[in-house]
Amino acid sequence: MRKFGLIGQNISYSFSRNYFSEKFLREGISGSYENFDLENISEFPAVLKENPELKGLNVTIPYKEEIIPFLDSLNPVASEIGAVNTIKLETSGRLIGYNTDYFGFAEALKPYLKEHHKKALILGTGGASKAIAYALKTLDIEYKFVSRKASEEKLSYEELNEQMLKEYTLLVNCSPLGTFPKIEEHPKIPFQHLTRNHLIFDLIYNPPQTRLMELAKVQGATVVNGQKMLELQAEKAWDIWNK
């Protein structure tokens, strides 16, 4: 039996284990999928040592960037993004890092894009936001990062005014704000300036409708959660592990 798993922190809620366990049952695949909940990324080598049968791993918050020094090489896309969410363990023992988040996001976003979605705001600056930025670039959509503190490369939430939101009609939440169990939290955007022209894509999938999505929907915006993106990136990871 081949073994796969997920590296992250506080990941008991994770989508991946259920998704792959159900996939293995449904498709008659001899495989298992385990969560490896690490307090610190320094525990990663012990996971490999204790699980020699591992063939592939997913990586989630907060280790998508911190995992890179432990890998032997990166696929060119993962290298450009600067974040890894999929690891292939080759028979030689080499660890190759990939990023399938950008693919899952781009494919999940495409059905909702309209002509006026030419500029995007990326809320949050963690590992996931790098994949989102890469995907937007491939879709020819300009973007700016939004963080709690402004810098040369980032806007602050305080800078999001009516004029800014008229121009930037696609908003992507890459922050964990609103994830179960803290479901009342949300990025502090000025919801009163959202309109029917806005598309809000929240990478969170638990709960299926976040507070951000609820408040944006009241303003007439189109809202999408991260479920489809997760399914698409998971299938892409499966292809990588098996090619």
Sequence and secondary structure as in RCSB ss.txt:
>XXXX:A:sequence
MRKFGLIGQNISYSFSRNYFSEKFLREGISGSYENFDLENISEFPAVLKENPELKGLNVTIPYKEEIIPFLDSLN
PVASEIGAVNTIKLETSGRLIGYNTDYFGFAEALKPYLKEHHKKALILGTGGASKAIAYALKTLDIEYKFVSRKA
SEEKLSYEELNEQMLKEYTLLVNCSPLGTFPKIEEHPKIPFQHLTRNHLIFDLIYNPPQTRLMELAKVQGATVVN
GQKMLELQAEKAWDIWNK
>XXXX:A:secstr
 EEEEEEESS TT HHHHHHHHHHHHHT  EEEEEEE SSGGGHHHHHHH TTEEEEEE TT TTTTGGGSSEE 
HHHHHHT  SEEEE TTS EEEE  HHHHHHHHHGGG  TT  EEEEE  SHHHHHHHHHHHHTT EEEEEESS 
 SSEEEGGG  HHHHHH  EEEE S TT TT TT      GGG  TT EEEE   SSSS HHHHHHHHTT EEE 
SHHHHHHHHHHHHHHHH 
